[in-house]
Amino acid sequence: MISMMKIKTLMLTVLLSLVFFVIVLFPITVSSEPTVIYVGGEGNNNYDSIQKAIDNANKGDTIEIFPGTYQGNIVIDKSLTIKGVDKGTTILVGSGSGNIIEILADNVTLQSLTIKNATLDSTSVNQTLTGVYVKSNSSMITDCVVMNCNVGIILKNSTNHTLKNLVVTNNNGGIDVFNVTSSRITFSEVSNNKVLWGLSIRKTQGTVVNNCNISFNYVGVGVSQSSDNRFTRNIISKNFDIGLYIVRDAEGICCKNNRIFENNFIGNQGLNAKDNCDDNLWDNEILGNYWDDYDGVDEDGDGIGDSQWLIFGGLVENYDRFPLMNPLDINLNPVASENIIVIGFPLNNSKINGSITIFGSVSNKDVTSVRIRVDNGEWDEAIGTSSWSYVLDTTEYDNGNHMIYVEATDAQGLTITRSIQVNIDNSVSKTRNGGGTPGFSIISLFLGVILMLMISKYYFNRKN
């Protein structure tokens, strides 16, 4: 007979075998939840500088900055949300050289900050290189003031940015968009950038500028080597040279398929607009723009001039075919006109795997399309508009954190984007949800236990 000690040893061997195979085949994944880190406050999780907070943060964290004046030359190298308690009293100042904020990571949000280059006692103003320099994708800059810099904001060699509810003022140049795709500048004031331009669009495609006040700059908007951009429902006024200038560059490269409609051009001192290219549209085939120097008549009283309006350019002749007789009532308040996107599933910071259905709603019943994108991939149409859904196969993506973007466009062409972060974890879904070999983990576990029993039996037989 086998002694009690041997029985206990056998049971312990089996138990340890089970534990071993469970750990190997069903590993436990521990993920850190996003946290809030503070700058300028008191107590735990507080730092005395923004850069220290960034260096100690994890991807997806939020850094909340208490009112105060902080030294700039900040480098953001991970996906974070950085927001001030109040933009009027949460101030970043530059050192007189370099960039006040440099964004190197994707999916960074800046919110409610004043970014400027001045000495701490505000007795003098120095010129720094750039207020915010973005070299990565999918940044969102909202509710900020950027002033007293050489260039206020630069977006470069990247995609999918949102600039919203900004005041970019008293710089040499306002906003420079270079080699960028699929971005939006909306509900912002770009003014008093008197040396260069308010807004420069270069080598850029698929960018929308809407509901902005672009005034008192040297050139309001300059566009070169760019295509498929849209400028709508902006006030472009009292700039010192040209309101909106589409340029044929020195190599003869033209801008194509840019649409400019439903804007107010008022009191620009040189020209309201100039277009040196021949393949842009200055109306949407129904409505054009308001020009304060249009001298045509409206015999039928439909609010549209009876004669088209020549856009000066010299090399070719471009026309606004439907010039408006009266200025448009353009809303510059982002709160009053936004669509509201609700993502019902998945929840922000949730864990997903396998094939899921993303669904939600949009408050505006005039929405014409809803699109979905994961990270920096291609946009894909969802099913439905005011209520929408989209099937996503998460196995096409690597395990880890990913951003899901939902974009809604209304009948006026205005677009809003909402995003959430999710954690894709298909490390166990292939065995539990039908992927891979059916029951592979269970079979492996069973065979492992049998093997350990056979080894134990052999050991005890030898002892006996």
C-alpha positions as CSV (number, residue, x, y, z in Angstrom):
1,M,0.0,0.0,0.0
2,I,1.0,3.6,-0.6
3,S,1.8,5.4,2.6
4,M,-0.2,8.5,3.7
5,M,3.0,10.6,3.0
6,K,3.1,9.3,-0.5
7,I,-0.6,10.1,-1.1
8,K,0.0,13.7,0.2
9,T,3.0,14.0,-2.0
10,L,1.0,12.8,-5.0
11,M,-1.9,15.2,-4.3
12,L,0.6,18.1,-3.9
13,T,2.2,17.2,-7.2
14,V,-1.2,17.2,-9.0
15,L,-2.2,20.6,-7.3
16,L,1.1,22.2,-8.3
17,S,0.7,20.9,-11.8
18,L,-2.7,22.4,-12.1
19,V,-1.5,25.8,-10.8
20,F,1.4,25.8,-13.1
21,F,-0.6,25.1,-16.2
22,V,-3.3,27.6,-15.3
23,I,-0.7,30.3,-14.9
24,V,1.0,29.4,-18.2
25,L,-2.2,29.0,-20.3
26,F,-4.3,31.7,-18.7
27,P,-1.9,34.6,-17.8
28,I,-3.4,37.4,-15.8
29,T,-2.9,40.8,-17.5
30,V,-2.5,43.8,-15.2
31,S,-3.2,47.2,-16.8
32,S,-2.8,50.5,-15.2
33,E,-5.9,52.8,-15.3
34,P,-5.4,56.4,-16.4
35,T,-4.9,58.8,-13.4
36,V,-5.0,62.5,-12.8
37,I,-1.7,64.2,-12.0
38,Y,-1.6,67.8,-10.6
39,V,0.8,70.7,-11.1
40,G,0.9,73.6,-8.6
41,G,-1.4,72.1,-6.0
42,E,-0.8,70.4,-2.7
43,G,-0.8,66.8,-1.4
44,N,-0.1,63.6,-3.2
45,N,0.4,63.2,-6.9
46,N,1.5,66.9,-7.2
47,Y,4.5,68.3,-9.0
48,D,6.0,71.8,-9.1
49,S,6.7,71.8,-12.8
50,I,4.7,70.7,-15.9
51,Q,7.7,68.9,-17.4
52,K,8.2,66.8,-14.2
53,A,4.6,65.8,-14.3
54,I,4.9,64.8,-17.9
55,D,8.1,62.7,-17.2
56,N,6.3,60.9,-14.4
57,A,3.0,60.3,-16.1
58,N,1.8,57.2,-18.0
59,K,0.3,57.1,-21.4
60,G,-3.4,58.2,-21.2
61,D,-3.0,60.2,-17.9
62,T,-4.5,63.6,-17.4
63,I,-2.3,66.5,-16.0
64,E,-4.3,69.2,-14.4
65,I,-2.5,72.6,-13.9
66,F,-3.6,74.9,-11.1
67,P,-3.6,78.7,-11.8
68,G,-0.1,80.3,-11.9
69,T,2.7,81.2,-14.3
70,Y,4.9,78.3,-15.4
71,Q,8.1,78.2,-17.4
72,G,7.7,76.8,-20.9
73,N,10.0,74.8,-23.3
74,I,7.8,71.7,-22.5
75,V,8.2,68.5,-24.4
76,I,5.3,66.1,-24.5
77,D,6.4,62.7,-25.6
78,K,3.5,60.5,-24.5
79,S,-0.3,60.5,-25.1
80,L,-1.6,62.8,-22.4
81,T,-4.4,65.3,-21.7
82,I,-2.9,68.5,-20.3
83,K,-5.4,71.1,-19.1
84,G,-5.4,74.3,-17.1
85,V,-8.0,75.0,-14.4
86,D,-8.6,78.4,-16.1
87,K,-7.0,79.7,-19.3
88,G,-6.9,83.3,-18.0
89,T,-4.8,82.4,-15.0
90,T,-3.0,79.3,-16.1
91,I,0.0,80.7,-18.1
92,L,3.0,79.1,-19.8
93,V,5.8,81.5,-20.7
94,G,8.7,80.9,-23.0
95,S,12.4,81.4,-22.3
96,G,12.9,83.7,-25.3
97,S,14.1,80.9,-27.6
98,G,12.9,77.5,-28.8
99,N,9.3,76.2,-28.6
100,I,7.1,76.8,-25.6
101,I,5.3,73.5,-26.1
102,E,6.6,70.7,-28.4
103,I,4.3,67.8,-29.0
104,L,6.0,64.6,-30.2
105,A,3.5,61.9,-29.2
106,D,0.1,61.0,-30.9
107,N,-3.2,61.7,-29.2
108,V,-2.2,64.7,-27.1
109,T,-4.9,67.2,-25.8
110,L,-4.1,70.7,-24.7
111,Q,-6.9,72.6,-23.0
112,S,-7.5,75.9,-21.2
113,L,-4.0,77.4,-21.2
114,T,-2.5,80.8,-22.1
115,I,0.8,80.2,-24.0
116,K,3.0,83.3,-24.5
117,N,6.5,84.4,-24.5
118,A,7.0,87.2,-21.9
119,T,9.2,87.7,-18.9
120,L,7.7,86.7,-15.6
121,D,7.1,90.3,-14.5
122,S,5.6,91.1,-17.9
123,T,7.8,94.2,-18.4
124,S,9.0,93.1,-21.8
125,V,8.1,90.7,-24.6
126,N,10.6,88.5,-26.3
127,Q,10.1,86.5,-29.5
128,T,10.3,82.8,-29.2
129,L,10.2,80.4,-32.1
130,T,6.8,78.8,-31.7
131,G,4.0,78.7,-29.1
132,V,2.9,75.2,-29.9
133,Y,4.9,73.0,-32.3
134,V,3.1,69.7,-33.2
135,K,5.1,67.0,-35.0
136,S,2.8,64.1,-34.3
137,N,-0.7,62.9,-35.1
138,S,-4.2,63.4,-33.7
139,S,-3.6,66.4,-31.4
140,M,-6.4,68.4,-30.0
141,I,-5.8,72.0,-28.9
142,T,-8.9,73.7,-27.4
143,D,-9.8,76.8,-25.4
144,C,-6.3,78.2,-25.4
145,V,-4.7,81.6,-26.0
146,V,-1.4,81.7,-28.0
147,M,0.3,85.1,-28.2
148,N,3.5,87.0,-28.5
149,C,5.5,84.4,-30.4
150,N,7.2,84.3,-33.7
151,V,4.6,81.8,-34.9
152,G,1.6,80.9,-32.7
153,I,1.0,77.2,-33.7
154,I,2.8,75.0,-36.2
155,L,1.3,71.6,-37.4
156,K,3.8,69.7,-39.5
157,N,4.0,66.4,-41.4
158,S,1.1,64.9,-39.6
159,T,-2.7,64.2,-39.7
160,N,-6.0,64.4,-37.8
161,H,-5.7,67.6,-35.7
162,T,-8.4,69.7,-34.1
163,L,-7.8,73.3,-33.2
164,K,-10.9,74.7,-31.6
165,N,-12.0,77.8,-29.6
166,L,-8.6,79.4,-29.8
167,V,-7.3,82.9,-29.7
168,V,-4.1,83.2,-31.7
169,T,-3.0,86.8,-31.6
170,N,-0.1,89.3,-31.6
171,N,2.4,86.9,-33.2
172,N,4.4,87.5,-36.3
173,G,2.5,84.6,-37.9
174,G,-0.7,82.9,-36.5
175,I,-1.1,79.3,-37.5
176,D,1.1,77.4,-40.0
177,V,-0.2,74.1,-41.3
178,F,2.4,72.3,-43.4
179,N,2.1,68.9,-45.0
180,V,-1.0,68.0,-43.0
181,T,-4.1,65.9,-43.8
182,S,-7.6,65.5,-42.4
183,S,-7.6,68.3,-39.8
184,R,-9.9,71.1,-38.6
185,I,-9.5,74.7,-37.4
186,T,-12.8,75.8,-36.0
187,F,-14.5,78.5,-33.9
188,S,-11.2,80.4,-33.4
189,E,-10.0,84.0,-33.5
190,V,-6.8,84.5,-35.5
191,S,-6.0,88.2,-35.3
192,N,-3.3,90.9,-35.2
193,N,-0.6,88.7,-36.6
194,K,0.7,91.6,-38.5
195,V,4.1,90.5,-40.0
196,L,3.1,87.4,-41.9
197,W,-0.3,85.7,-42.1
198,G,-3.1,84.7,-39.9
199,L,-3.4,81.2,-41.3
200,S,-0.9,79.5,-43.7
201,I,-2.0,76.3,-45.5
202,R,0.9,74.6,-47.3
203,K,1.1,71.2,-48.9
204,T,-2.0,70.2,-47.1
205,Q,-5.1,68.2,-48.0
206,G,-8.5,67.5,-46.5
207,T,-8.4,70.3,-43.9
208,V,-11.5,72.3,-42.9
209,V,-11.5,75.9,-41.6
210,N,-14.9,77.0,-40.4
211,N,-16.5,79.6,-38.1
212,C,-13.3,81.5,-37.5
213,N,-12.7,85.2,-37.3
214,I,-9.5,86.0,-39.3
215,S,-8.9,89.7,-39.0
216,F,-6.2,92.4,-38.7
217,N,-3.4,90.1,-40.0
218,Y,-1.0,91.0,-42.8
219,V,-2.5,88.3,-45.1
220,G,-5.6,86.7,-43.7
221,V,-5.2,83.2,-45.2
222,G,-2.5,82.0,-47.6
223,V,-2.8,78.7,-49.5
224,S,-0.1,77.0,-51.5
225,Q,0.5,73.6,-53.0
226,S,-2.7,72.4,-51.3
227,S,-5.8,70.6,-52.4
228,D,-9.3,69.4,-51.2
229,N,-9.5,71.9,-48.4
230,R,-12.6,73.7,-47.4
231,F,-13.1,77.3,-46.0
232,T,-16.7,78.0,-45.0
233,R,-18.6,80.4,-42.7
234,N,-15.6,82.5,-41.7
235,I,-15.3,86.2,-41.2
236,I,-12.2,87.4,-43.1
237,S,-11.9,91.1,-42.5
238,K,-9.6,94.1,-42.2
239,N,-6.4,92.3,-43.1
240,F,-3.7,94.7,-44.2
241,D,-3.0,93.1,-47.6
242,I,-5.2,90.2,-49.0
243,G,-8.0,88.4,-47.2
244,L,-7.5,84.9,-48.8
245,Y,-4.7,84.3,-51.2
246,I,-4.4,81.1,-53.3
247,V,-0.8,81.0,-54.6
248,R,0.8,79.4,-57.7
249,D,4.3,78.8,-56.5
250,A,7.6,79.6,-58.3
251,E,7.7,76.1,-59.8
252,G,4.2,76.5,-61.2
253,I,2.5,74.1,-58.8
254,C,-1.1,75.0,-58.3
255,C,-3.7,74.4,-55.6
256,K,-6.7,72.3,-56.7
257,N,-10.2,71.5,-55.6
258,N,-10.3,73.9,-52.6
259,R,-13.8,75.1,-51.8
260,I,-14.4,78.6,-50.4
261,F,-18.1,79.4,-49.7
262,E,-20.4,81.1,-47.3
263,N,-17.7,83.5,-45.9
264,N,-17.8,87.2,-45.3
265,F,-15.0,89.2,-46.9
266,I,-15.1,92.6,-45.5
267,G,-12.7,95.6,-45.6
268,N,-9.5,93.8,-46.5
269,Q,-7.1,96.6,-47.5
270,G,-5.4,95.1,-50.6
271,L,-7.8,92.6,-52.1
272,N,-10.6,90.6,-50.5
273,A,-9.3,87.5,-52.4
274,K,-6.8,86.5,-55.0
275,D,-6.5,83.1,-56.8
276,N,-3.6,82.4,-59.1
277,C,-4.8,78.8,-59.9
278,D,-7.6,77.6,-62.0
279,D,-9.2,74.6,-60.3
280,N,-10.7,75.9,-57.1
281,L,-14.4,76.6,-56.4
282,W,-15.5,79.9,-54.8
283,D,-19.1,78.6,-54.1
284,N,-20.9,75.4,-53.3
285,E,-22.9,75.5,-56.5
286,I,-25.8,77.1,-54.5
287,L,-24.3,79.9,-52.4
288,G,-21.1,81.9,-52.8
289,N,-19.5,84.4,-50.4
290,Y,-20.3,87.9,-49.3
291,W,-18.0,90.6,-50.8
292,D,-18.2,94.1,-49.5
293,D,-17.0,95.5,-52.8
294,Y,-19.4,93.5,-55.0
295,D,-21.3,96.1,-57.1
296,G,-23.8,93.8,-58.8
297,V,-27.6,93.8,-58.5
298,D,-30.2,91.3,-57.3
299,E,-33.3,91.9,-59.6
300,D,-35.2,88.8,-58.4
301,G,-34.5,89.5,-54.7
302,D,-33.3,86.0,-53.9
303,G,-30.3,87.4,-52.0
304,I,-27.8,86.2,-54.7
305,G,-26.2,88.7,-57.1
306,D,-27.3,88.4,-60.7
307,S,-23.8,88.6,-62.0
308,Q,-20.8,86.5,-61.0
309,W,-17.9,88.1,-59.1
310,L,-14.3,88.0,-60.5
311,I,-11.7,86.7,-58.1
312,F,-8.5,88.6,-59.0
313,G,-5.5,86.5,-59.9
314,G,-3.9,87.7,-63.0
315,L,-2.9,84.4,-64.5
316,V,-6.4,82.9,-64.8
317,E,-10.0,84.1,-64.2
318,N,-11.9,82.6,-61.3
319,Y,-15.4,83.5,-60.3
320,D,-17.8,83.3,-57.4
321,R,-20.9,82.4,-59.4
322,F,-23.4,83.1,-56.6
323,P,-22.1,86.2,-54.7
324,L,-24.3,87.1,-51.7
325,M,-25.9,90.5,-51.4
326,N,-25.8,90.7,-47.6
327,P,-23.3,89.5,-45.0
328,L,-24.0,86.1,-43.4
329,D,-24.9,85.8,-39.8
330,I,-21.9,83.6,-38.8
331,N,-21.9,82.0,-35.4
332,L,-18.5,82.1,-33.7
333,N,-19.7,80.4,-30.5
334,P,-18.7,76.7,-30.5
335,V,-21.2,75.8,-27.8
336,A,-24.3,77.1,-29.7
337,S,-23.7,75.2,-32.9
338,E,-22.1,71.9,-32.1
339,N,-23.4,68.4,-32.7
340,I,-23.0,66.2,-29.7
341,I,-21.7,62.7,-30.3
342,V,-22.5,60.0,-27.8
343,I,-20.5,56.8,-27.9
344,G,-22.7,54.2,-26.2
345,F,-20.3,51.3,-26.5
346,P,-17.5,50.7,-25.8
347,L,-16.8,52.9,-22.8
348,N,-13.7,55.0,-22.5
349,N,-10.7,53.1,-21.1
350,S,-12.6,49.8,-21.4
351,K,-11.0,46.4,-22.4
352,I,-12.3,44.8,-25.7
353,N,-11.5,41.8,-27.8
354,G,-12.9,39.8,-30.7
355,S,-15.5,41.3,-33.0
356,I,-17.5,44.1,-31.4
357,T,-20.2,46.5,-32.5
358,I,-19.5,50.2,-31.7
359,F,-22.7,52.2,-31.4
360,G,-23.9,55.6,-30.4
361,S,-25.9,58.6,-31.4
362,V,-25.6,62.2,-32.6
363,S,-27.9,65.0,-31.2
364,N,-28.3,66.9,-34.5
365,K,-30.9,65.3,-36.7
366,D,-29.3,67.1,-39.8
367,V,-26.2,64.9,-39.6
368,T,-25.5,63.4,-43.1
369,S,-22.7,61.0,-42.3
370,V,-20.9,59.3,-39.5
371,R,-17.4,57.8,-39.9
372,I,-15.2,55.6,-37.7
373,R,-11.4,55.4,-37.5
374,V,-9.0,53.5,-35.3
375,D,-5.7,55.3,-34.5
376,N,-4.3,56.8,-37.7
377,G,-6.1,54.4,-40.1
378,E,-8.5,55.2,-42.8
379,W,-12.0,56.6,-42.1
380,D,-14.8,54.1,-42.7
381,E,-18.5,54.8,-42.9
382,A,-20.8,53.7,-40.1
383,I,-24.3,52.5,-40.5
384,G,-26.9,55.2,-39.7
385,T,-26.5,58.8,-38.7
386,S,-28.5,60.1,-35.7
387,S,-28.3,56.5,-34.4
388,W,-25.2,54.7,-35.8
389,S,-23.3,51.5,-35.5
390,Y,-20.1,50.0,-36.8
391,V,-18.6,46.4,-36.5
392,L,-15.0,46.4,-35.6
393,D,-12.8,43.3,-35.7
394,T,-10.2,43.9,-33.0
395,T,-8.0,41.0,-34.0
396,E,-6.8,43.2,-36.9
397,Y,-4.9,45.3,-34.3
398,D,-2.1,44.7,-31.9
399,N,-2.9,44.2,-28.2
400,G,-2.6,47.4,-26.2
401,N,-4.2,50.8,-26.1
402,H,-5.8,52.3,-29.2
403,M,-7.9,55.4,-30.0
404,I,-11.3,55.1,-31.6
405,Y,-12.5,58.3,-33.4
406,V,-16.1,59.0,-34.4
407,E,-16.7,61.9,-36.9
408,A,-20.2,63.3,-37.7
409,T,-20.8,65.8,-40.5
410,D,-24.0,67.8,-40.8
411,A,-25.8,69.3,-43.8
412,Q,-23.8,72.6,-43.6
413,G,-20.6,70.6,-43.9
414,L,-19.6,71.2,-40.3
415,T,-17.8,68.3,-38.7
416,I,-17.2,67.3,-35.1
417,T,-15.0,64.4,-33.8
418,R,-15.2,62.5,-30.5
419,S,-12.7,59.9,-29.4
420,I,-12.2,57.3,-26.7
421,Q,-9.3,55.1,-25.7
422,V,-9.7,51.3,-25.5
423,N,-7.5,48.5,-24.5
424,I,-7.5,45.6,-27.0
425,D,-6.6,42.3,-25.4
426,N,-7.0,39.2,-27.6
427,S,-4.4,37.2,-25.6
428,V,-7.2,34.8,-24.4
429,S,-10.0,35.5,-26.8
430,K,-8.6,33.1,-29.4
431,T,-9.1,30.1,-27.1
432,R,-12.3,31.3,-25.4
433,N,-14.2,32.8,-28.3
434,G,-13.7,30.3,-31.0
435,G,-10.4,31.5,-32.6
436,G,-7.5,29.1,-33.1
437,T,-7.8,25.4,-32.2
438,P,-11.0,24.6,-30.4
439,G,-10.4,23.6,-26.8
440,F,-6.6,23.8,-27.2
441,S,-6.0,25.2,-23.7
442,I,-8.2,22.6,-22.0
443,I,-6.6,19.7,-24.0
444,S,-3.1,21.0,-23.1
445,L,-4.0,21.3,-19.4
446,F,-5.5,17.8,-19.4
447,L,-2.5,16.3,-21.1
448,G,-0.2,18.1,-18.6
449,V,-2.0,16.7,-15.6
450,I,-1.9,13.1,-17.1
451,L,1.8,13.5,-17.7
452,M,2.5,14.6,-14.1
453,L,0.4,11.7,-12.8
454,M,2.3,9.2,-14.9
455,I,5.6,10.6,-13.6
456,S,4.4,10.4,-10.0
457,K,3.2,6.8,-10.5
458,Y,6.5,5.8,-12.0
459,Y,8.3,7.4,-9.0
460,F,6.1,5.6,-6.4
461,N,6.4,2.2,-8.2
462,R,10.2,2.4,-8.1
463,K,10.0,3.2,-4.4
464,N,7.8,0.2,-3.8
